[in-house]
Amino acid sequence: SVRGVDPPAVEDHQRRVHTRCWPANRIYPSTRVQRRILSTRSHRENMHSRGGIVDDLTLAWREHRRYIGGATGVFILGMLTGIGLVVAGVDVFARLGLDNLSEMLPERFTVWTILVNNTRAFVTLILGALTLGLVTLLGAFFNGLLVGVIATPAVAQEGIGPILTLLAPHGIVELPALFIAAGVGLRLVHLGGTRVFGSRQQFVTRGELRRIGLIVGVGWVILALAAVLEVHLTPALYEALYGASPLS
């Protein structure tokens, strides 16, 4: 025994310490149990992060919506510019070296030709990221400009009803698809910028790449649907309402 220390007192002190610590020992599991809990939790988090297509698409929309909104704003600006140019008497097609609008349209009016033509614009808006978004922004602006330049004199001549019938059925589907493509292009520019300047560890994560592919795929499917509507629904609706084919 240690001089000056009563052994029974030491044992009693140790017993009291153990009693006080015993609930804590009950609260905190062993290392093996901790590892099992952490492993289960990690598995659940991974499963949640993977999610389903709906979850991925929802997250993809959240990631891209401000860029899609920006592209929509640029399109509207282009459309207002086109309206202003027509009102001011500027011949936009002559300035572009074109005699009329038909030189910009496909020769055959089929779902395939329209889809191919629109897919080129769709891909260009995405790949515009390689030009730091310049081509993407110009593409969104130019598409809006064309709508303003084409629709303004047509409305003045035919009225707003027939023109809306010709543009709205497929336009309300086609334009969002193009806005999605432009939004993806702009977001890629932003991701690249944040990677270059050091606030991101990598250009794009595997999950982000999957969601980008998903929203691009959905956008292209919408674009294909717009081509079908443009060929089969829009002319039939116009003919039913106005008794004449828009192609005649």
Salt bridges, closest charged atoms under 4 A:
ASP12 OD1 - ARG15 NH1 3.56
ASP12 OD2 - ARG16 NH1 2.05
ASP56 OD2 - ARG210 NE 3.19
GLU63 OE1 - ARG187 NH2 3.90
GLU63 OE2 - ARG211 NH2 2.74
GLU208 OE2 - ARG187 NH2 3.74
GLU208 OE1 - ARG200 NH2 2.66
GLU230 OE2 - HIS170 NE2 3.91
